[in-house]
Structure formats: C-alpha cells, structure tokens
Amino acid sequence: MHSNNIEVIMQFYFPDELNGAFVYEVLRYWLYNYHVDGFRLKGSKISIAYLASDPLFMKTKLLYDYIPENEIYSPAKFPTYENLAVYSDDYMY
C-alpha cells in the first residue's frame, strides 16, 4: 500500500472489559509489525490522552469520537504535526 502512496488506517473496537495495557500492546504490535499509519478506535474505555501523549504514537494518526485536547496539549503548545482527529458515525445514518 505504501509503495502506491496509500495510507493504512486500521479500525479497532475494544470492549470495556479490556484494560488499557492490552489496548496499548495491540496498537503497538500493529504499528511495529505492519507499519500502519494510524488507527480508528472505538470503545468507551480507551485512554486517547495517554496514547496521544506517548512518543511512540506521536506520528501515528489517531481517530476517536472525542479528543480531550486540553489534557494532551497546553493551550500555547500545539504540535506542528497534527495526528489527532475526531470522527462521527452520523454520516452513515
């Protein structure tokens, strides 16, 4: 895909029963082994602030239904590479 200039964004749903360490390990595995460009994450117990502030995921696109920007960045310091995005399923309905 990358040789054809196509980015790979994987979608994962993590049920509430899973802990944050497992979520982190799954995403890390896909990032290291398959060199994906980002993740569309579904599930209410995902700590997107933790993932977004981790240096491993700084250049990885993270799509989630809510981004707590004030927990991740100070008001005066937004990164030059914007890797976070909010998505909505409203367009599907």
N, CA, C and O of each residue as an XYZ file, in Angstrom:
372
protein
N       0.812     -1.187      0.000
C       0.000      0.000      0.000
C       0.865      1.266      0.000
O       0.603      2.207     -0.748
N       1.883      1.273      0.836
C       2.735      2.453      0.917
C       3.468      2.729     -0.397
O       3.681      3.888     -0.753
N       3.853      1.682     -1.114
C       4.539      1.886     -2.388
C       3.628      2.549     -3.422
O       4.106      3.110     -4.408
N       2.318      2.482     -3.194
C       1.340      3.139     -4.063
C       0.783      4.423     -3.443
O      -0.260      4.924     -3.864
N       1.491      4.947     -2.437
C       1.098      6.187     -1.755
C      -0.287      6.109     -1.118
O      -1.048      7.077     -1.129
N      -0.598      4.937     -0.565
C      -1.868      4.737      0.134
C      -1.562      4.527      1.613
O      -0.770      3.656      1.973
N      -2.191      5.325      2.460
C      -2.020      5.156      3.898
C      -2.933      4.043      4.403
O      -4.005      3.799      3.849
N      -2.493      3.381      5.450
C      -3.260      2.288      6.036
C      -3.727      2.721      7.427
O      -2.917      2.958      8.324
N      -5.044      2.819      7.588
C      -5.659      3.152      8.865
C      -6.477      1.928      9.292
O      -7.421      1.535      8.606
N      -6.111      1.340     10.417
C      -6.811      0.162     10.928
C      -7.900      0.610     11.900
O      -7.715      1.551     12.673
N      -9.039     -0.084     11.846
C     -10.108      0.193     12.798
C     -10.142     -0.925     13.832
O     -10.119     -2.107     13.489
N     -10.197     -0.531     15.103
C     -10.274     -1.491     16.189
C     -11.398     -1.102     17.136
O     -11.581      0.071     17.460
N     -12.145     -2.104     17.571
C     -13.132     -1.912     18.628
C     -12.623     -2.643     19.858
O     -12.332     -3.838     19.804
N     -12.515     -1.921     20.968
C     -12.069     -2.513     22.223
C     -13.218     -2.463     23.225
O     -13.630     -1.379     23.637
N     -13.744     -3.634     23.627
C     -14.818     -3.657     24.620
C     -14.348     -3.079     25.958
O     -13.148     -3.020     26.229
N     -15.282     -2.663     26.771
C     -14.973     -2.031     28.051
C     -14.239     -2.955     29.020
O     -13.568     -2.478     29.935
N     -14.358     -4.280     28.830
C     -13.719     -5.225     29.752
C     -12.198     -5.247     29.613
O     -11.506     -5.687     30.531
N     -11.673     -4.789     28.501
C     -10.230     -4.830     28.274
C      -9.538     -3.684     28.998
O     -10.068     -2.576     29.082
N      -8.361     -3.959     29.515
C      -7.627     -2.895     30.202
C      -6.767     -2.112     29.220
O      -6.526     -2.545     28.093
N      -6.314     -0.955     29.674
C      -5.543     -0.057     28.826
C      -4.228     -0.632     28.356
O      -3.774     -0.317     27.255
N      -3.596     -1.483     29.181
C      -2.318     -2.082     28.787
C      -2.499     -2.999     27.589
O      -1.639     -3.040     26.709
N      -3.602     -3.736     27.540
C      -3.856     -4.620     26.410
C      -4.090     -3.808     25.134
O      -3.571     -4.150     24.072
N      -4.864     -2.747     25.241
C      -5.123     -1.867     24.096
C      -3.802     -1.329     23.560
O      -3.551     -1.358     22.355
N      -2.963     -0.839     24.462
C      -1.660     -0.300     24.086
C      -0.819     -1.347     23.361
O      -0.211     -1.044     22.334
N      -0.777     -2.567     23.878
C       0.029     -3.626     23.271
C      -0.478     -4.014     21.886
O       0.320     -4.273     20.986
N      -1.772     -4.054     21.711
C      -2.347     -4.385     20.395
C      -1.954     -3.319     19.376
O      -1.503     -3.643     18.278
N      -2.124     -2.058     19.735
C      -1.797     -0.977     18.805
C      -0.302     -0.932     18.515
O       0.109     -0.703     17.377
N       0.493     -1.146     19.527
C       1.951     -1.179     19.354
C       2.364     -2.306     18.406
O       3.230     -2.116     17.552
N       1.747     -3.470     18.556
C       2.036     -4.623     17.700
C       1.772     -4.279     16.229
O       2.610     -4.533     15.364
N       0.608     -3.704     15.960
C       0.267     -3.370     14.579
C       1.170     -2.266     14.030
O       1.515     -2.281     12.848
N       1.544     -1.336     14.855
C       2.417     -0.249     14.418
C       3.805     -0.769     14.068
O       4.349     -0.423     13.019
N       4.380     -1.592     14.930
C       5.732     -2.112     14.710
C       5.802     -3.183     13.621
O       6.709     -3.163     12.789
N       4.864     -4.101     13.623
C       4.948     -5.235     12.702
C       4.377     -4.968     11.315
O       4.843     -5.545     10.333
N       3.379     -4.104     11.225
C       2.737     -3.868      9.935
C       2.883     -2.431      9.447
O       2.427     -2.107      8.351
N       3.504     -1.574     10.233
C       3.803     -0.191      9.848
C       2.563      0.571      9.387
O       2.606      1.319      8.410
N       1.454      0.370     10.107
C       0.235      1.098      9.760
C       0.434      2.576     10.043
O       1.291      2.959     10.839
N      -0.368      3.402      9.382
C      -0.236      4.849      9.518
C      -1.116      5.422     10.624
O      -0.884      6.534     11.098
N      -2.124      4.659     11.030
C      -2.999      5.180     12.067
C      -4.058      4.181     12.468
O      -4.132      3.065     11.954
N      -4.887      4.629     13.420
C      -5.932      3.772     13.972
C      -7.213      4.567     14.140
O      -7.200      5.711     14.594
N      -8.303      3.948     13.769
C      -9.629      4.467     14.103
C     -10.093      3.607     15.271
O     -10.288      2.400     15.129
N     -10.266      4.235     16.417
C     -10.523      3.496     17.649
C     -11.969      3.642     18.084
O     -12.544      4.731     18.048
N     -12.540      2.527     18.494
C     -13.911      2.507     19.003
C     -13.906      1.821     20.361
O     -13.216      0.823     20.565
N     -14.677      2.367     21.273
C     -14.777      1.837     22.624
C     -14.716      2.984     23.606
O     -14.018      3.971     23.374
N     -15.442      2.859     24.701
C     -15.550      3.987     25.625
C     -14.457      4.044     26.678
O     -14.343      5.051     27.377
N     -13.656      3.010     26.816
C     -12.640      2.982     27.872
C     -11.219      3.206     27.360
O     -10.259      2.912     28.073
N     -11.068      3.714     26.156
C      -9.741      3.944     25.582
C      -9.202      5.277     26.097
O      -9.891      6.295     26.038
N      -7.987      5.264     26.593
C      -7.361      6.497     27.068
C      -6.631      7.168     25.905
O      -5.428      6.985     25.715
N      -7.377      7.936     25.145
C      -6.804      8.586     23.970
C      -5.766      9.630     24.386
O      -4.808      9.870     23.651
N      -5.941     10.250     25.546
C      -4.958     11.226     26.018
C      -3.626     10.541     26.289
O      -2.572     11.097     25.982
N      -3.661      9.352     26.856
C      -2.426      8.606     27.115
C      -1.742      8.226     25.804
O      -0.533      8.405     25.658
N      -2.510      7.703     24.855
C      -1.931      7.305     23.567
C      -1.358      8.503     22.824
O      -0.262      8.427     22.268
N      -2.091      9.603     22.814
C      -1.661     10.781     22.061
C      -0.415     11.427     22.651
O       0.345     12.072     21.928
N      -0.195     11.267     23.939
C       0.985     11.878     24.550
C       2.175     10.928     24.598
O       3.258     11.318     25.033
N       1.990      9.694     24.160
C       3.080      8.719     24.117
C       3.954      8.985     22.884
O       3.423      9.087     21.778
N       5.265      9.098     23.043
C       6.149      9.360     21.898
C       6.028      8.328     20.776
O       6.255      8.660     19.613
N       5.677      7.099     21.101
C       5.521      6.058     20.088
C       4.420      6.414     19.080
O       4.527      6.087     17.898
N       3.378      7.077     19.548
C       2.225      7.374     18.703
C       2.173      8.824     18.234
O       1.159      9.256     17.686
N       3.248      9.580     18.439
C       3.250     10.999     18.065
C       3.080     11.220     16.559
O       2.499     12.226     16.152
N       3.567     10.313     15.739
C       3.449     10.444     14.282
C       2.422      9.465     13.699
O       2.398      9.219     12.493
N       1.583      8.918     14.568
C       0.559      7.966     14.155
C      -0.796      8.660     14.202
O      -1.125      9.310     15.195
N      -1.576      8.531     13.149
C      -2.895      9.147     13.130
C      -3.812      8.385     14.093
O      -3.901      7.158     14.048
N      -4.486      9.133     14.955
C      -5.416      8.556     15.905
C      -6.780      9.208     15.708
O      -6.929     10.418     15.879
N      -7.761      8.407     15.353
C      -9.116      8.894     15.143
C      -9.998      8.321     16.247
O     -10.010      7.111     16.474
N     -10.729      9.186     16.925
C     -11.550      8.770     18.052
C     -12.778      9.673     18.116
O     -12.796     10.734     17.491
N     -13.794      9.269     18.856
C     -15.020     10.068     18.879
C     -14.920     11.321     19.742
O     -15.790     12.190     19.673
N     -13.867     11.422     20.554
C     -13.657     12.620     21.359
C     -12.165     12.750     21.653
O     -11.527     11.780     22.063
N     -11.610     13.931     21.449
C     -10.198     14.188     21.734
C     -10.120     15.246     22.842
O     -10.489     16.397     22.608
N      -9.648     14.884     24.038
C      -9.514     15.872     25.120
C      -8.232     16.688     24.952
O      -7.248     16.459     25.655
N      -8.249     17.621     24.038
C      -7.038     18.378     23.689
C      -6.410     19.073     24.894
O      -5.187     19.178     24.980
N      -7.240     19.548     25.823
C      -6.695     20.245     26.984
C      -5.944     19.310     27.930
O      -5.143     19.780     28.738
N      -6.180     18.002     27.852
C      -5.429     17.027     28.648
C      -4.119     16.632     27.972
O      -3.220     16.101     28.623
N      -4.010     16.885     26.692
C      -2.855     16.440     25.918
C      -1.864     17.577     25.699
O      -0.658     17.404     25.878
N      -2.378     18.737     25.311
C      -1.520     19.867     24.974
C      -1.843     21.059     25.857
O      -2.983     21.239     26.286
N      -0.843     21.860     26.119
C      -1.107     23.135     26.782
C      -1.675     24.087     25.732
O      -1.421     23.906     24.541
N      -2.441     25.099     26.152
C      -3.074     25.995     25.166
C      -2.082     26.679     24.220
O      -2.422     26.971     23.073
N      -0.879     26.932     24.685
C       0.094     27.641     23.851
C       0.966     26.709     23.013
O       1.701     27.181     22.146
N       0.901     25.400     23.250
C       1.826     24.483     22.571
C       1.082     23.360     21.844
O       0.931     22.259     22.374
N       0.631     23.644     20.654
C       0.075     22.592     19.821
C       1.185     22.096     18.901
O       2.005     22.894     18.447
N       1.227     20.806     18.620
C       2.319     20.264     17.805
C       2.215     20.712     16.349
O       1.140     21.083     15.878
N       3.325     20.672     15.660
C       3.314     21.024     14.242
C       2.698     19.904     13.404
O       2.081     20.163     12.371
N       2.871     18.656     13.856
C       2.259     17.521     13.157
C       0.958     17.187     13.861
O       0.959     16.763     15.016
N      -0.126     17.374     13.177
C      -1.430     17.116     13.779
C      -1.871     15.704     13.440
O      -2.229     15.411     12.299
N      -1.842     14.831     14.438
C      -2.154     13.430     14.201
C      -3.472     12.996     14.828
O      -3.825     11.820     14.741
N      -4.203     13.899     15.450
C      -5.443     13.546     16.116
C      -6.639     14.065     15.329
O      -6.606     15.169     14.786
N      -7.696     13.257     15.274
C      -8.904     13.673     14.575
C     -10.116     13.063     15.260
O     -10.072     11.937     15.756
N     -11.189     13.826     15.275
C     -12.458     13.353     15.810
C     -13.274     12.838     14.635
O     -13.340     13.479     13.586
N     -13.892     11.685     14.816
C     -14.769     11.167     13.766
C     -16.170     11.025     14.316
O     -16.376     10.956     15.528
N     -17.106     10.984     13.434
C     -18.502     10.825     13.800
C     -19.148      9.835     12.841
O     -18.906      9.885     11.635
N     -19.954      8.950     13.366
C     -20.657      7.988     12.528
C     -21.971      8.563     11.975
O     -22.710      7.858     11.289
N     -22.261      9.818     12.264
C     -23.519     10.414     11.832
C     -23.735     10.327     10.329
O     -24.860     10.129      9.870
N     -22.651     10.475      9.557
C     -22.796     10.446      8.097
C     -23.304      9.095      7.603
O     -23.904      9.019      6.530
N     -23.074      8.028      8.367
C     -23.528      6.704      7.943
C     -25.030      6.538      8.126
O     -25.661      5.713      7.466
N     -25.589      7.324      9.022
C     -27.017      7.167      9.339
C     -27.825      8.237      8.656
O     -29.047      8.274      8.799
